[in-house]
């Protein structure tokens, strides 16, 4: 039997191991998480980014299961796509599978072999045993994994923080971590997201206290928005509303679904009669209601964004409304959020949105918690995961500060193959992995080339030139037509296009019959000529496409 | 003589009054500041946004001067454009005019009538007298304005903070403010940028102290980046470098220019022998040099971004380099900055970039300073300026908290006409004002329509259909050609385009000679048909343009 374990991060984009990791030993492979990424700023028109499954498909026969740590989109959102390639059993806690189920019901046709696990459950997949342990995070029922492998014990934290007073009363399982730390941990894979934040991340309870202070003073209606998946936060909104005798009305599809799923499964405790239908909102005094809404990221189609524009079918912002943004903008969403906040103020609402108001805390560990995790598990090797490159480096330094030898810190990226044996840890190579970009119905069709073209088009527009030429003479049969988009609509623009038409006429005075036979080259040459001319005249660089029809 | 004053904010974009304001009384008009804005995220391809000068041009004969508060781009950057329409005298402090001069030399051909003023200077423009008073801000030699008008005294703070220990030793002129506050201020126009930040903005000195702590521990080379215009910050970098016996090498065009201009004018005191040429960098031990670089916003063409990619002609990042990001990302630039930081770490540098490291402080007042300004001036009317809408509202509340009657707070937007008399303050209308969008060499040519087209192109690409038809039969003379950009390069895409070609052939079976006479309608109809087909097949909505050539 081999005593070697290989760990491979397979997400195609951004943070290492966030979306999908593989653990291989001998003939057994398990996948950890199965999520999607959101497009970066230089991916215009892309809706979602999926992990590359090609390596997974190669290992199809050895793949025993997909094991989930928690129910966030970036950890479960690619299940429909991945299961359609490798339909293996899926293990996760009750709420995690409940959240994953929603998506599968919509997008996956096959049967899914779901296995509900509880913290401290141990499941055997060939030579790899997986024990689940409770961690605290911004969605209920999150777990980390202890992998008992032929090489040794590997701890994977999943996304975590060390909330000492979690809303559901279930702190991170320090006992289990201490136990394996005492036995000897070969490697720790730990969440690096906030490795640049000193101190501790405040407890989720802090948000409840801040909300209570705000509710105490509020005289009119209160609208709260947060991430739909943040069940503990939703619980606190409901609790505080109940304490202050306010009814709660849930608005926005994803928020409605999560409240339903989490309530049915027992993760959300809603006092009887607290929830009201949006249609009944008008029946209660403004001081007696709370609207719990989607849109915390300023998403243009979300309920809150629509309200901020007076565009929501059922809820209008009223002068004196108090809006609480109980979420911080995910990097890249700052401008969208600011616009929604401005528009809410414009409609007469007061908005609480600054970090100082403490109506949001992160679900990820800060430096002191990351160090605590390192000290509890005392790993021989350390692999920082879930974070941008800067976070991995800073997390690595924390590991070294707690006593991990610098040579035992392994920093990789998506595709990296880490090899662990009882004595050794090293990076042994890379697996080909790429981001699968989704735009509309076409899966995986959009590559670098198309993205680059979109960038040019988006920044400078397009000029299309269409010429009809005679095969015999090589001359233009009729005047060329020029169409533009995103380029100009003004008079100087029209003048320029007339000049371009003139240039084309000149051009065709010299075209040989030979040239016309190589139409693709001819079209490219014309496009280059037009592009040069436009750039010289305007300083702009639109995409220029040319079509030559030969009669 | 009239006792009425009208104040009009004329920037075309974003923050009210940031770029350009007018003060009119009787036959006299003065402009305050003359800056440009940077494009928002939904303005692809736009380089700069200029204020609308049409109203200014109408008032040409009454316009006495442009009065500048400080030398930042958003306050002086539109001078070449505006002066080319209305060439009037320009008043500002020495450094402000020095910074403005740079740009004018490059972009303006006429003579500029510059008047250097000092704080406490009073200049008379017809019935309006302007007194300049010192304020502290993130560029040296900043001033606010006291306008003595027939309606009363109006105080305009410019951009300010109340730095009690400014680097140049010149605090805000509390005495002058107290004096006019005691005389009676009709209206205060005050910087709202940070109306959502509680407390005080830390002194610029704090940055010097943080830098000293970092320098104390640094063993290798130090690279510092900040805004080129932040002369006090540059002074501190030079001072700390000198204290720690390090030579300073300035890299990046705008940084080089500002250091030169500010040194020549006496705003920057550089100890002899401290500056070294970038070519001599290799001659000194790494522990003895500091590189002062542009690129604090992650701008892709900046010196630091190039270094982070190993792409700078003269400076390579060396393992062990310490990079200090002495600036915070301007909203919208967060992702660019993060990428540069990641890439610097990748090359082996350590980067100091978090807010906790206090290597950057803002140049704008926080709430306590804004309230102090209100209490010093005790205005009868309050007009919050320089800020997004949310900031204006929050600033208005601070004014009310300090005793301004709510009815005396006037919240406007760009274009708003404020009318003030000795007894009254009100909003009396709007001036037509728009953003003049600059892309390449064409000034003011880009409108909403073109931006919308660019958005479609950027997100979904373009399909260009070219058909040649016979005038007599209405039938296709040859097979249609289809070209795409930013749409697809894959096999399913090619198949789709073949199907589109088939659809076009079908389409032309039914086209009447009549239809061919209305070519524009025909082209639009074909484009719509193709667009529908593509959307149904792929869920994508590329721009579709059609050109029909009639033989």
Boltz contact constraints between the chains, C-beta under 6 A:
constraints:
  - contact:
      token1: [A, 41]
      token2: [B, 335]
      max_distance: 6.0
  - contact:
      token1: [A, 44]
      token2: [B, 458]
      max_distance: 6.0
  - contact:
      token1: [A, 44]
      token2: [B, 459]
      max_distance: 6.0
  - contact:
      token1: [A, 45]
      token2: [B, 459]
      max_distance: 6.0
  - contact:
      token1: [A, 45]
      token2: [B, 460]
      max_distance: 6.0
  - contact:
      token1: [A, 196]
      token2: [B, 354]
      max_distance: 6.0
  - contact:
      token1: [A, 198]
      token2: [B, 356]
      max_distance: 6.0
  - contact:
      token1: [A, 331]
      token2: [B, 334]
      max_distance: 6.0
  - contact:
      token1: [A, 332]
      token2: [B, 335]
      max_distance: 6.0
  - contact:
      token1: [A, 334]
      token2: [B, 331]
      max_distance: 6.0
  - contact:
      token1: [A, 335]
      token2: [B, 41]
      max_distance: 6.0
  - contact:
      token1: [A, 335]
      token2: [B, 332]
      max_distance: 6.0
  - contact:
      token1: [A, 341]
      token2: [B, 390]
      max_distance: 6.0
  - contact:
      token1: [A, 342]
      token2: [B, 388]
      max_distance: 6.0
  - contact:
      token1: [A, 342]
      token2: [B, 389]
      max_distance: 6.0
  - contact:
      token1: [A, 342]
      token2: [B, 390]
      max_distance: 6.0
  - contact:
      token1: [A, 345]
      token2: [B, 389]
      max_distance: 6.0
  - contact:
      token1: [A, 345]
      token2: [B, 390]
      max_distance: 6.0
  - contact:
      token1: [A, 345]
      token2: [B, 393]
      max_distance: 6.0
  - contact:
      token1: [A, 346]
      token2: [B, 389]
      max_distance: 6.0
  - contact:
      token1: [A, 354]
      token2: [B, 196]
      max_distance: 6.0
  - contact:
      token1: [A, 356]
      token2: [B, 198]
      max_distance: 6.0
  - contact:
      token1: [A, 388]
      token2: [B, 342]
      max_distance: 6.0
  - contact:
      token1: [A, 389]
      token2: [B, 342]
      max_distance: 6.0
  - contact:
      token1: [A, 389]
      token2: [B, 345]
      max_distance: 6.0
  - contact:
      token1: [A, 389]
      token2: [B, 346]
      max_distance: 6.0
  - contact:
      token1: [A, 390]
      token2: [B, 341]
      max_distance: 6.0
  - contact:
      token1: [A, 390]
      token2: [B, 342]
      max_distance: 6.0
  - contact:
      token1: [A, 390]
      token2: [B, 345]
      max_distance: 6.0
  - contact:
      token1: [A, 393]
      token2: [B, 345]
      max_distance: 6.0
  - contact:
      token1: [A, 440]
      token2: [B, 538]
      max_distance: 6.0
  - contact:
      token1: [A, 440]
      token2: [B, 539]
      max_distance: 6.0
  - contact:
      token1: [A, 440]
      token2: [B, 540]
      max_distance: 6.0
  - contact:
      token1: [A, 441]
      token2: [B, 538]
      max_distance: 6.0
  - contact:
      token1: [A, 441]
      token2: [B, 539]
      max_distance: 6.0
  - contact:
      token1: [A, 442]
      token2: [B, 538]
      max_distance: 6.0
  - contact:
      token1: [A, 445]
      token2: [B, 488]
      max_distance: 6.0
  - contact:
      token1: [A, 445]
      token2: [B, 490]
      max_distance: 6.0
  - contact:
      token1: [A, 449]
      token2: [B, 489]
      max_distance: 6.0
  - contact:
      token1: [A, 450]
      token2: [B, 486]
      max_distance: 6.0
  - contact:
      token1: [A, 450]
      token2: [B, 489]
      max_distance: 6.0
  - contact:
      token1: [A, 453]
      token2: [B, 485]
      max_distance: 6.0
  - contact:
      token1: [A, 453]
      token2: [B, 486]
      max_distance: 6.0
  - contact:
      token1: [A, 454]
      token2: [B, 458]
      max_distance: 6.0
  - contact:
      token1: [A, 454]
      token2: [B, 461]
      max_distance: 6.0
  - contact:
      token1: [A, 454]
      token2: [B, 486]
      max_distance: 6.0
  - contact:
      token1: [A, 457]
      token2: [B, 457]
      max_distance: 6.0
  - contact:
      token1: [A, 457]
      token2: [B, 458]
      max_distance: 6.0
  - contact:
      token1: [A, 457]
      token2: [B, 485]
      max_distance: 6.0
  - contact:
      token1: [A, 457]
      token2: [B, 486]
      max_distance: 6.0
  - contact:
      token1: [A, 458]
      token2: [B, 44]
      max_distance: 6.0
  - contact:
      token1: [A, 458]
      token2: [B, 454]
      max_distance: 6.0
  - contact:
      token1: [A, 458]
      token2: [B, 457]
      max_distance: 6.0
  - contact:
      token1: [A, 458]
      token2: [B, 458]
      max_distance: 6.0
  - contact:
      token1: [A, 459]
      token2: [B, 44]
      max_distance: 6.0
  - contact:
      token1: [A, 459]
      token2: [B, 45]
      max_distance: 6.0
  - contact:
      token1: [A, 460]
      token2: [B, 45]
      max_distance: 6.0
  - contact:
      token1: [A, 461]
      token2: [B, 454]
      max_distance: 6.0
  - contact:
      token1: [A, 462]
      token2: [B, 462]
      max_distance: 6.0
  - contact:
      token1: [A, 464]
      token2: [B, 464]
      max_distance: 6.0
  - contact:
      token1: [A, 464]
      token2: [B, 545]
      max_distance: 6.0
  - contact:
      token1: [A, 466]
      token2: [B, 466]
      max_distance: 6.0
  - contact:
      token1: [A, 466]
      token2: [B, 547]
      max_distance: 6.0
  - contact:
      token1: [A, 468]
      token2: [B, 468]
      max_distance: 6.0
  - contact:
      token1: [A, 468]
      token2: [B, 549]
      max_distance: 6.0
  - contact:
      token1: [A, 478]
      token2: [B, 549]
      max_distance: 6.0
  - contact:
      token1: [A, 481]
      token2: [B, 547]
      max_distance: 6.0
  - contact:
      token1: [A, 483]
      token2: [B, 545]
      max_distance: 6.0
  - contact:
      token1: [A, 483]
      token2: [B, 547]
      max_distance: 6.0
  - contact:
      token1: [A, 485]
      token2: [B, 453]
      max_distance: 6.0
  - contact:
      token1: [A, 485]
      token2: [B, 457]
      max_distance: 6.0
  - contact:
      token1: [A, 485]
      token2: [B, 543]
      max_distance: 6.0
  - contact:
      token1: [A, 485]
      token2: [B, 545]
      max_distance: 6.0
  - contact:
      token1: [A, 486]
      token2: [B, 450]
      max_distance: 6.0
  - contact:
      token1: [A, 486]
      token2: [B, 453]
      max_distance: 6.0
  - contact:
      token1: [A, 486]
      token2: [B, 454]
      max_distance: 6.0
  - contact:
      token1: [A, 486]
      token2: [B, 457]
      max_distance: 6.0
  - contact:
      token1: [A, 488]
      token2: [B, 445]
      max_distance: 6.0
  - contact:
      token1: [A, 489]
      token2: [B, 449]
      max_distance: 6.0
  - contact:
      token1: [A, 489]
      token2: [B, 450]
      max_distance: 6.0
  - contact:
      token1: [A, 490]
      token2: [B, 445]
      max_distance: 6.0
  - contact:
      token1: [A, 538]
      token2: [B, 440]
      max_distance: 6.0
  - contact:
      token1: [A, 538]
      token2: [B, 441]
      max_distance: 6.0
  - contact:
      token1: [A, 538]
      token2: [B, 442]
      max_distance: 6.0
  - contact:
      token1: [A, 539]
      token2: [B, 440]
      max_distance: 6.0
  - contact:
      token1: [A, 539]
      token2: [B, 441]
      max_distance: 6.0
  - contact:
      token1: [A, 540]
      token2: [B, 439]
      max_distance: 6.0
  - contact:
      token1: [A, 540]
      token2: [B, 440]
      max_distance: 6.0
  - contact:
      token1: [A, 543]
      token2: [B, 485]
      max_distance: 6.0
  - contact:
      token1: [A, 545]
      token2: [B, 464]
      max_distance: 6.0
  - contact:
      token1: [A, 545]
      token2: [B, 483]
      max_distance: 6.0
  - contact:
      token1: [A, 545]
      token2: [B, 485]
      max_distance: 6.0
  - contact:
      token1: [A, 547]
      token2: [B, 466]
      max_distance: 6.0
  - contact:
      token1: [A, 547]
      token2: [B, 481]
      max_distance: 6.0
  - contact:
      token1: [A, 547]
      token2: [B, 483]
      max_distance: 6.0
  - contact:
      token1: [A, 549]
      token2: [B, 468]
      max_distance: 6.0
  - contact:
      token1: [A, 549]
      token2: [B, 478]
      max_distance: 6.0
